[in-house]
Amino acid sequence: TRKRAIVPFHKKDLPTGTLLEILRQAGIRRDEL
C-alpha cells in the first residue's frame, strides 16, 4: 500500500510506545519485524 507514517529522528532509542504507534500507522505488525 502507499501508506505514510511519520518517523521522528532521535539520537536516543525510541520509546516502545512510539515505535509501536509508527508500526501501527504503517500497517506493520510486531511479528513482521
ChimeraX attribute file (.defattr): number of C-alpha atoms within 10 A of each C-alpha:
attribute: neighborCount
match mode: 1-to-1
recipient: residues
	/A:1	5
	/A:2	4
	/A:3	7
	/A:4	10
	/A:5	12
	/A:6	9
	/A:7	12
	/A:8	10
	/A:9	8
	/A:10	7
	/A:11	6
	/A:12	6
	/A:13	8
	/A:14	13
	/A:15	8
	/A:16	9
	/A:17	9
	/A:18	12
	/A:19	15
	/A:20	15
	/A:21	15
	/A:22	17
	/A:23	17
	/A:24	13
	/A:25	13
	/A:26	15
	/A:27	13
	/A:28	13
	/A:29	10
	/A:30	10
	/A:31	5
	/A:32	6
	/A:33	6
